[in-house]
Amino acid sequence: MEKTNIFKTLTTIVIVTFTSIFITGCIPTTPSGNPTPSNQFDIYITHTNNYGESKKIIIIDGDSIKFRLSYGWGNWVSGKQFLINTTGTSSTFEILTKNSFIDSSYYITTVSANFNIPNDIDNSYSWITQNPIKPEWYEYNNFNFSFYFHTEGGAGPLNGIPLFSGFQSNGDSYIILRKLKGSSYQYYWIKTNNSNALTILIGKYQLNSIITGQ
């Protein structure tokens, strides 16, 4: 009788252990070993002071979105650019913008951590729709809408030209996007850091409301 009970106990331990390993193996993990939330996405691109660009194309909730930081000069472009391009047949994304920044492509509105969207928004902010890109200027992969911000400079290397106004000069800040999904809005925060060079880090999206950094 004792041998039978011991065998049953060992069999139960093996089954439970195997089941635990199988379930854990199905959960995607971050490099630190923790599961990645399904509504969080990684970007990790950094602005460069050399001619060229850093970009990342990701699929977020079925949408193709490209984040791009570029630096260049020439007859048709001179300066540093930050773009968020999307694909679609209509402009569906909007960006939170301070009313004083609406008419300028030099200023990006950012907020601090723990900013509650949409509850903390007052009449000093507005939602601005993406600009359509002319067909002859479509990005590859057919990105046809854009949020575009830039700084200007003269010909040649643009050393000394400030990056973009609106980011915190030191530390993290958040860009806020939204799109209509059904009868509600889905909100996105994009975490950035401007300590040494402008870096676009991670993002998260959530239906109805979202708190930056959470």
N, C-alpha and C positions, 0 to 999 in steps of 0.2 A: 504494500500500500504506500509506504514512504517513497519507494522508487518511482511509482506512478505519479505521485504528487510533485516530486522534484522534476520529472520529465515535463509535466504540464507547465510548471512555472518557467522552466528554461525556454520552452516553446513559445510561451506568451512574451517573454522578454525579447526573443529574437524577432518575432513578428512586429512588436511595437517599435523596436529599434529600426528595422528595415523600413517600416511605414514612415517613421520620422525622417529618415534620410531621404526617402523618395519625395516627400512633400517639400522638404527644405530645398532639395535640388531643383524644384520647379520654379522657385521664386528668384527672379533676377536680382543680383546683388551688386552693390557699388564696390569700388576697390577696397573700402574699409570693411566690407563684409555685411553691411546692412542692406536690406531690400530697398530698391529705388521706388519711390511713390509713382503710381501710374500717371499722375497728372503733372509730374515734374520733368523738365527736359534740360539737357546740357548744351551749352554753346561754346564757351571758352575760346574766344578769339581776342587778339590784342592788337591795338594800333601800332603801326611801325613808322619810324622816322625815315625809313628808306623807301625808295620808289617801289610801289607795288600794292598789294592788298592782302588782307586776311578775311576769309569768309567761311560760313558754315551754312549748309542747307539741311533743314530738318523737316520731318513730317510731324505736325502737331494737330492731333484730333482730326486728321484727314486733310489738313491744309499744308501745302508746300510753302515754307517760309525761309527766306534767305536773309541772314545777317551779314553785313559787309562793312569793313573798315578799310579805307583806301587812302592813298597818298600819291599825288602825281602833279605834273605840270606839262604845259604844252599850249598849242594855239586854242584848243577848245576846252581845256580844263586846267585849273591852277588852284590847288589847295588840297584840303583834307576832307574826306567825305565819310559820312555814316549813313547807311541805307538799311531799311527793312523792306524787302520786296516780297510780294505774295502773288499767287496765281488765282485766277477766277474769272468768271464772266461779268462780275459786277464788283464794285468796291465794297467790301464787307467789314474791313477793319477800320477802327478809329483809334486815335492816340490822344491821351489826356494832355492838354496844353494850357498854360497860363494865358489869360486873355491878352496880356501885354506882349506875348511872344507870337501871336497868331500870324502876323504879317512878316515874320522873319524866319529864314532858313538857317540862321546862325545859332538859334537858341533851342535847346531841348529841355522840356520840363521833366524834372525828376523829383521824387519825394523820398522821405526817409523810411526806415523800417517801421513797422506797426501802423502804417497808414491804412485806414479801413476804406476800401472801395466797395460801393459808392457812397457810404454813409458820411465820409469826411469831406466830400466834394461840395464846395460852395460856389457862389456866382463869380468867383475870380478865376474859375477854370471853365474850359469848354472842351468838347470832343470834336476833333478834326478828322475828317475822312481822308483816306489815302488818295494820292493823286494818280490818275491814269497815266501810263507811259505811252507815248506815241508809238504806233506799230513799227516804224522804222528804227526805233530805239529799244525794242523789246530785248530784255536780257535773254541769254540762252536759257533753256528749260521753260521758255514762255512765261516768265514772270512779267506781269503786265500792270502791276500797281506798286506804288512806292511811297514810303516816308523817306524824305531825302533832306539831310542836313549837311552843311558844308562851311568851311572857312576859306577865305580867299588869300592869295598872295601873288607876288610878281613872278615872272619867269625864273626858272632855275630852282635850286633846292629851297625849301620853305622853312629853313631853320628860324626859330624864334616866333613863328606864327602860332598864336594860342590855338588849342584844340577846339573845343566847343564850349560855349557858355551854357550853363544850366546844370552841369554835373557838379557834385560836391568836389571841392578842390582836393580833398584828402579823405579817402574812405569809400564806403558803399553808398549807393543810391539806386533808385528804382524807376524804370520807365513803365508806364501803364498803358496797356492796349485793351480793346474790347471788340467783340463782334456779336451781332445778333444771332441767336440760336433759338429757333422756334419763336416763342413769344417773350423770351427772356434774353438777357445779355450774359455772355461768357467773358470773364475778366482775366487778364494776363498781367503778371508783373515780370519784368526783366531786370535781373540784378546786375549792376555794373560797379566797377571800381576804378577810381581815377588817381590812385596813390602815386604810382610811378609813370604808367602809361594807361590810357583808357583801355579797359578790358571788359568785354561782355561775358558774363559768367554763366548764370543759369536762369531758368524761368519756371513759372508755374501757372496753371490755369484752373479756373473754378467757376461754376455756374452761379449766377445771382449776386455774388459778392466775393471779395478776397481781401486778405490782409497782407501787406508786403512783408516778405521775410518769413511768412508762416505757411 
